[in-house]
Amino acid sequence: MLDLHVFLANLPYIAFGILGLFLLIQLYYILFVYSKLNRYQIEHHQEGTDWMPLSVIICAHNEQDNIPEFLPSILTQDYPEFEVIVVNDFSTDNTPWILQEFEAKYSHLKIVDIQEHIRLKHGKKFAVSMGIKASRHQTLVFTDADCAPQSNQWLKEIATAFNPETEIVLGYSPYFKQRSLLNLLIRFETSHTAMSYFSYALKGDAYMGVGRNMAYKKELFFRNKGFAAHMHIKSGDDDLFVNQNANPSNVNITLSAESIVYSAPKMTWKSYYKQKARHSGASTIYKKRHQRMLGTQLVSAVLFYIMLITIAIAFPTYWYVPVAAYLLRLFAQWAIFAGIYRKLEVKELIWWLPLVDFVYYFYICINGLFSRKKKKISWK
């Protein structure tokens, strides 16, 4: 009985210790991982460079509305030698006819048509592979049909990021800003993901990229047998490829304003849920150290919030403990994230951080738990 009394008397301090542990883990990521991106100095392309020829690859499935709006910004890039390959992945709308009109106007546009086959159920990886095989150049740049570069200097910024050792270049692709809670969450999630994969790339441990804005060498693709190691996963043509092929010296990033590619965001919670489910499915076969790294960051953040609430309810007389822990983490985030958000062109999100940070972690955690039970996910 005495032992029970001692335990109960010390229970608040045990809870404080658990909270402190999760706080320290969070501070590690904020101060020692994400700070690398905060300190990163953006480089710009130099005129007079001997530009390498590029092949831009875009996969399109029923994109009749997006192609007229976004494809011109790709085709009119200020770059001396490049081709644009659009893979028409069995579109059933007017996409083929629209692409034919563009092909007649732009000589550097090439269309690859994929026809549906009853015995061949392919996904985006197959379409990407067909685009790569059809490409003429050794440096491949990837984006999507619903994306638009912020500048006609995009390809020059991508090319500048390649050096003799570089085989993969990771770019940034945020979503267009709209006035809604969903859009706020989407843009926060996108910036947080970018902050993470850029920071780890700067640490020499790149674990993913985003196919809306990335590039790699064709030789790397064929040397490592393309997507063969994860062809059974419908998603992951971008992040799983990077996860499989990145090493400490072959990855570089580009983050100038001219290198940014904007994308059309999901408009409903259901479509956003499906998108996150697809990403969660791919992350299950990341390298084990990357799964542990990302899992520790996510779980420690969720448990940090749970402990804040638990202590505030269970031990109200010690209200200052969770308040102090919360403010310490928040001030650390503000100090590091402010500079990062300026680079990522979402500086207004810093004032929304107390709200969206909380919503983000619980939504992503719950989404991940449910989505991993799904066996079938579409590529778009």
C-alpha positions in Angstrom: 0.0 0.0 0.0 2.9 2.3 0.8 4.4 1.7 -2.6 1.1 2.6 -4.2 1.0 5.9 -2.3 4.6 6.6 -3.3 3.7 5.9 -6.9 0.7 8.1 -6.9 2.6 10.9 -5.3 5.2 10.7 -8.0 2.8 10.2 -10.8 2.9 13.9 -11.9 6.7 13.8 -12.1 6.6 10.6 -14.2 4.2 12.3 -16.6 6.4 15.4 -16.7 9.4 13.1 -17.6 7.5 11.4 -20.4 6.4 14.8 -21.7 10.0 16.0 -21.5 11.2 13.0 -23.5 8.8 13.7 -26.4 9.7 17.4 -26.2 13.4 16.6 -26.6 12.7 14.4 -29.6 10.7 17.2 -31.2 13.4 19.7 -30.5 16.0 17.5 -32.1 14.1 17.5 -35.4 13.4 21.2 -35.2 16.9 22.4 -34.1 19.2 19.8 -35.7 17.4 18.6 -38.8 15.1 21.3 -40.1 17.6 24.0 -39.2 19.7 22.7 -42.1 17.2 24.0 -44.5 16.9 27.3 -42.6 20.6 27.9 -43.1 20.6 26.8 -46.7 21.8 29.4 -49.2 19.8 29.4 -52.4 21.9 29.3 -55.6 20.7 30.7 -58.9 21.6 29.7 -62.5 24.4 31.5 -64.3 23.9 32.8 -67.8 26.4 31.6 -70.4 26.3 28.1 -68.9 26.8 25.2 -71.3 23.3 23.8 -70.9 22.7 20.1 -71.1 19.8 18.9 -73.2 16.8 17.9 -71.2 13.7 15.6 -71.6 10.7 16.7 -69.7 8.2 13.8 -69.0 4.6 14.3 -68.1 2.0 11.6 -67.7 -1.6 12.5 -68.5 -4.8 10.6 -67.8 -8.0 12.4 -68.6 -6.4 15.9 -68.4 -8.5 17.7 -70.9 -9.0 20.7 -68.6 -5.4 20.9 -67.3 -3.4 20.5 -70.5 -4.5 23.8 -72.1 -4.0 25.6 -68.9 -0.7 24.3 -67.8 1.2 22.7 -70.7 2.1 26.0 -72.4 4.2 27.0 -69.4 6.3 23.9 -69.9 6.6 24.2 -73.6 7.7 27.9 -73.5 10.6 27.5 -71.1 13.6 29.6 -71.8 16.0 26.8 -72.4 18.2 26.1 -75.5 17.5 22.4 -76.1 14.7 20.4 -74.5 11.9 18.1 -75.5 8.6 17.6 -73.8 7.2 14.1 -73.7 3.5 13.7 -72.7 2.4 10.2 -72.1 -1.3 9.9 -72.9 -2.2 7.1 -70.4 -5.4 5.7 -71.9 -7.4 8.9 -71.6 -11.1 8.6 -72.4 -11.8 12.3 -72.7 -10.6 14.8 -75.2 -7.0 14.7 -74.0 -5.7 12.9 -77.2 -7.2 15.5 -79.5 -5.9 18.4 -77.4 -2.4 16.9 -77.4 -2.5 16.6 -81.2 -3.3 20.3 -81.5 -0.3 21.1 -79.3 2.0 18.7 -81.1 1.2 20.4 -84.4 2.2 23.8 -82.9 5.3 22.8 -80.9 8.0 20.8 -82.7 9.7 19.8 -79.4 6.5 18.1 -78.1 6.3 14.4 -78.4 3.2 12.3 -77.6 3.4 8.7 -76.4 0.0 6.9 -76.5 -0.7 4.0 -74.2 -3.8 2.0 -75.1 -5.7 0.0 -72.5 -5.2 -3.8 -72.6 -7.6 -6.1 -70.8 -4.7 -8.3 -69.6 -2.4 -5.4 -68.7 -3.4 -3.4 -65.6 -0.8 -0.7 -65.5 -0.3 2.3 -63.3 1.7 5.5 -63.5 5.0 3.7 -63.2 4.4 2.0 -66.5 3.5 5.4 -68.1 6.6 7.0 -66.7 8.7 4.1 -68.0 7.3 4.5 -71.5 8.1 8.2 -71.4 11.7 7.5 -70.3 12.1 5.0 -73.1 10.9 7.5 -75.6 13.2 10.2 -74.4 16.2 11.3 -76.5 18.3 13.0 -73.7 20.2 11.7 -70.7 18.8 14.1 -68.1 15.1 13.6 -67.3 12.9 16.2 -65.7 9.5 15.2 -64.3 6.3 17.1 -63.5 2.5 16.5 -63.8 -0.2 17.7 -66.2 -1.8 19.9 -63.5 1.4 21.7 -62.7 2.9 25.0 -63.9 6.4 26.4 -63.3 6.4 29.8 -61.6 9.0 31.0 -64.1 10.2 30.3 -67.6 13.7 29.8 -66.0 12.6 26.5 -64.3 14.6 24.2 -66.5 17.7 26.4 -66.1 17.4 26.1 -62.3 17.0 22.4 -62.5 20.0 22.0 -64.8 22.1 24.3 -62.6 21.6 21.9 -59.7 23.4 19.1 -61.5 27.1 18.7 -61.0 29.4 15.8 -62.0 28.3 13.6 -59.0 24.6 14.5 -59.1 22.2 12.0 -60.4 19.0 13.2 -58.7 17.7 16.8 -58.2 14.9 17.4 -55.9 12.6 20.4 -56.5 9.7 22.0 -54.7 6.1 21.9 -55.8 3.6 23.6 -53.5 -0.1 24.0 -54.2 -2.0 27.1 -55.4 -3.4 29.2 -52.5 -7.2 29.2 -51.9 -9.4 30.4 -49.1 -10.4 27.2 -47.2 -9.4 25.2 -44.2 -8.6 22.2 -46.5 -6.3 24.3 -48.6 -4.6 25.6 -45.5 -3.9 22.1 -44.3 -2.8 20.9 -47.7 -0.3 23.8 -48.1 1.0 23.2 -44.5 1.4 19.5 -45.1 3.2 20.1 -48.4 5.6 22.6 -46.8 6.2 20.3 -43.9 7.0 17.4 -46.2 9.3 19.6 -48.3 11.0 20.9 -45.2 11.7 17.3 -44.2 12.9 15.8 -47.5 15.0 18.9 -48.3 16.6 18.9 -44.8 17.5 15.2 -45.0 18.9 15.6 -48.5 21.1 18.4 -47.1 22.2 15.9 -44.4 23.2 13.4 -47.1 20.3 11.1 -46.4 17.7 11.8 -49.0 14.6 9.6 -48.6 12.0 10.9 -51.1 11.2 13.4 -53.7 8.0 14.7 -55.4 7.3 13.8 -59.0 5.7 17.2 -59.7 9.2 18.7 -59.7 12.3 16.5 -59.8 14.9 15.2 -62.2 17.3 12.4 -62.5 19.7 10.7 -65.0 18.4 8.2 -67.4 21.4 6.0 -66.8 20.5 5.8 -63.1 17.0 4.6 -64.0 18.2 1.8 -66.2 21.2 0.9 -64.1 18.9 0.1 -61.2 16.2 -1.5 -63.3 13.7 1.3 -63.1 10.8 0.6 -60.8 11.3 -3.2 -60.8 11.8 -3.3 -57.0 8.5 -1.7 -56.2 6.4 -2.2 -59.4 3.8 -4.1 -57.3 3.1 -0.8 -55.5 1.0 1.4 -57.7 2.3 4.7 -56.2 5.9 5.6 -55.6 7.2 6.5 -59.0 8.9 9.5 -57.3 9.5 8.9 -53.6 10.3 5.2 -53.8 12.6 5.7 -56.7 14.6 8.3 -54.7 14.4 6.1 -51.6 15.9 3.2 -53.5 18.6 5.1 -55.5 19.7 8.1 -53.4 23.1 8.0 -51.7 25.1 10.6 -49.6 26.7 12.2 -52.7 24.3 11.8 -55.7 21.4 14.1 -54.6 21.2 17.9 -54.8 18.2 20.3 -54.3 17.0 23.4 -56.0 14.9 25.9 -54.1 15.1 29.3 -55.8 11.8 31.0 -56.6 12.3 30.4 -60.3 12.6 26.6 -59.7 9.2 26.3 -58.0 6.4 24.4 -59.8 2.9 25.1 -58.5 0.2 22.5 -58.7 -3.6 22.4 -58.5 -4.7 21.3 -55.0 -7.4 18.7 -54.1 -10.8 20.4 -53.7 -12.5 17.9 -51.3 -11.6 16.2 -48.1 -12.3 12.8 -49.8 -9.9 13.4 -52.6 -7.2 14.6 -50.2 -7.8 11.6 -48.1 -7.2 9.3 -51.1 -4.1 11.2 -52.0 -2.6 10.8 -48.5 -3.6 7.1 -48.5 -1.6 6.6 -51.7 1.4 8.2 -50.2 1.1 6.3 -47.0 1.0 3.0 -48.9 4.3 3.8 -50.6 6.0 4.8 -47.4 5.6 1.3 -45.9 8.4 0.0 -48.1 10.9 2.9 -47.5 14.2 1.8 -46.1 13.9 0.7 -42.5 16.0 3.6 -41.1 13.8 6.1 -43.0 10.6 4.5 -41.6 12.0 4.7 -38.1 13.1 8.3 -38.7 9.7 9.5 -40.0 7.8 7.3 -37.6 9.7 8.7 -34.6 9.0 12.3 -35.7 5.3 11.7 -36.3 4.6 9.6 -33.2 6.6 11.8 -30.8 4.6 14.8 -32.0 1.3 13.1 -31.5 2.3 11.8 -28.1 3.6 15.2 -27.2 0.2 16.7 -27.8 -1.5 13.8 -25.9 0.7 14.3 -22.9 0.0 18.1 -22.9 -3.7 17.4 -22.7 -3.4 14.6 -20.3 -1.3 16.6 -17.8 -3.5 19.6 -18.1 -6.6 17.5 -17.2 -5.1 15.1 -14.7 -2.9 17.6 -12.8 -4.4 21.1 -13.2 -2.4 22.6 -10.4 0.7 22.0 -12.5 -0.8 23.8 -15.5 2.4 25.7 -16.1 4.3 22.6 -17.0 2.4 21.7 -20.2 2.2 25.4 -21.0 5.9 25.9 -20.7 6.6 22.7 -22.8 4.2 23.8 -25.5 5.6 27.3 -25.7 9.2 26.1 -25.8 8.4 23.9 -28.8 6.3 26.6 -30.5 9.0 29.3 -30.1 11.6 26.8 -31.5 9.4 26.2 -34.5 8.8 29.9 -35.1 12.6 30.6 -34.9 13.5 27.9 -37.4 10.4 27.7 -39.6 10.1 31.4 -40.3 13.2 31.4 -42.6 12.1 28.1 -44.1 8.6 29.3 -44.9 10.1 32.3 -46.7 12.1 30.0 -48.9 9.0 27.8 -49.5 6.8 30.9 -50.2 4.3 30.1 -47.5 5.5 32.7 -44.9 1.9 33.4 -43.8 1.6 29.9 -42.4 3.8 30.8 -39.5 0.9 32.5 -37.8 -1.4 29.5 -38.4 1.2 27.2 -36.9 -0.5 26.6 -33.5 -3.7 25.5 -35.3 -2.5 23.6 -38.3 0.4 21.8 -36.6 -2.1 20.2 -34.2 -4.6 19.3 -36.9 -2.0 18.0 -39.2 -0.4 15.5 -36.9 -3.7 13.9 -35.8 -5.2 13.9 -39.3 -2.0 12.4 -40.9 -1.8 9.8 -38.1 -5.4 8.7 -38.3 -5.3 8.8 -42.1 -2.2 6.6 -42.1 -3.7 4.0 -39.7 -6.8 3.6 -41.9 -5.2 3.8 -45.3 -2.6 1.2 -44.7 -5.4 -1.4 -44.5 -6.3 -0.7 -48.1 -4.9 -3.0 -50.7 -5.9 -1.2 -53.8 -5.0 2.4 -54.5 -5.1 4.4 -57.8 -2.2 6.4 -59.1 -4.2 9.6 -59.5 
